[in-house]
Amino acid sequence: MSDSRDDEILSVYRETIDALYGYVSRCSGGDRSLAEDVTQEAWLRAVRDWRRKGMPDRPLAWLTTVARNLLASHFRRRRSAPLDSVSPAELLEALDDGRATRSAEMAAVVCCALARLPAAQAEILEAFHFEERQVSEIAARSGLSDRAVEGRLRRAREKLRRELEAVMAFSGGAR
């Protein structure tokens, strides 16, 4: 492997580590150890993969997808206590007001449901809810109109609601 590829990977690491850790931290419900482990594992996989195949077009999106899948696997293995007193609709409300990312149990269910969504839908929901980007910023970054982003967010939220119902029913937590 060439030194220039290592330099490129190091440069991307410096540019993305804070954003990746912030995303993972929000999704881990305040579990700092889990956030650190997932961030580290995502980067280890990136270095291995990128040395062999080269850098992806959107490194942060690649890293976020890997981290999301690692979190979903962690929460599936852990089988956290079901949220008996919370409905999928209430969980969506908690996602809207930021409570879902402060509770490990809620974060676990949301991450499992997000991992079941198509990547484009998961990414737009994460940008809006976890990264707290405005619709106009998402639109500018994706080359879409504000109305198109709003429509995609609405459809992604509906799909997320169905996935939350499925995840919660599987874990015994849906009412």
N, C-alpha and C positions, 0 to 999 in steps of 0.2 A: 504494500500500500504506500502511496506517495505521501510526503509530508504536506503537500497542498491539500489533500483530502482531510488529513488530521486537522490542519489549520481551519478548514472550512467547517468541520464538525465542531471544533472548539468555539468558533465565532457564533455559530447557531446556538450552541449551548448557552453562551453568555447572553444572547438576545432573547432566549425563550425560557430559561430556567425559572425566572420569577413568575411569569404568566402560567407556566405549567404547574408549578407548586401551588400557586393561588387557586387554580382550577381544582386540583386534586384535594387541597385543603378544604375547600368549600364542599366538595362532594363526600368527604370522609367524616362529616359531622363533628369536626373538632378533634378527631383522633390524630394528633401530631405524628405519632410513630407510624401509623398507617400511611399518612400523607407523604412522609419522608421515604418510606419503603417503596411505595408505588411510583413516586417521582424518580427514585433511583433505578428501579427496575425498568421503567419506560425508557430512561436514558441508556441503560445497558443494552436493551434490545435495539435501540436506535443505532448506537455505535456499531454493534455487530452487523445489523442489516445494512446500514449506510456504507460501511466499509466494503461490503460485498457488492451491493447493487447501486450505490451512489445515492446522493441526496434526493429526497422527494421534492416536488415542486412547492409544497406547502408543509415545511417541517413541523410547525406548531400544530397544525391540524393532524398530522401523522402521529405526533406524540400524544395529543389529546385523545385520539381514538384508541391508542394502545393503553393509555391510563384508564380510560373509561372501561375498557374490557377487563383490565386487571382488577379494578374496583368491583365490577359486576361479579367476576369470578370469586373474589374475596367474600363478598356479601352472600353469594349463593352458598359457598362452603360454610360460612359462619351460621347461616340460617338464623338471623337475629330474631328476637321475639317479635311475634306479629303485632301489628298496630290494631288491636281489637277495637279501640275507641275512635278510630279515624277512618272515614270513608275516602274513596279516591277523590271525590270532589273537594273534601276538606284538605286533602294532601295537595291538590292543585292550588288551593288558596294559600296554603303554607309555602308553596313554591313561589307564588306571586309576592308574598310579603317577606320572604327571606327566612322564615322559620324552618323550612325543610332542610336547609343546609347547616342549621345549628343543632340538629338532632341526629345522632348516629343512626337511629332506627329509621327515621324518615329519609335520610340521605341514602341509606341502604336500599330502600324500596325504590326511590327515584332513580338511582344508578342502575338497578336491575332493569327497570322499565325503559330507561334511556338506551341501554345496551341492546334492547330488542327492537329499537326503531331503526329505520334506514339512516345511514350516516348523515345525510343532508338534513334530515329532520332533527336529529339529535344535536347537530352542530348549531342550527339556528336557535333551538331552545336554550342551549348552553350559552350562546352569545348573549341572548336576551336576559335570561334569568341568573346565570352564574357570573358572567362577565359584566353584567349590568350595562350592556350597550343599548343605545337608543335605536329605534327602528330606522331612523335616517342614517345612522352610522353603519348598521348592518346592510342597508340598501346600497350605500356608497361603496362599501368593501366588496359587495357581491355583484355590483353592476345591475341591480334591480331597482324598480321604483319602490317608493314607500308602500304603496298599495299592494304590490306583489309580495313584499316582505310580510305585511300584515296578514295577507291571505295564507301565506306559507306557515306563519306562526299559528294562525287559527287551526289549520289542518294538522299541524304537528302537535298542537295541544290536544286536539281531539284524539289523535292516534295515541298520544301519551296517556290520556285518560283511560283508553281501552287497555293499554298495556299495564297501567297501574292496577286496574281491576283484575287482570289476569295474574299478575305477580302477587297481589294481595290475596286472591282466592287460593292460589297455590300454597301460599304460606299460612293460610288460615286466618288472615287479618281483614278480609273484606266483609262489610256488613250487608 
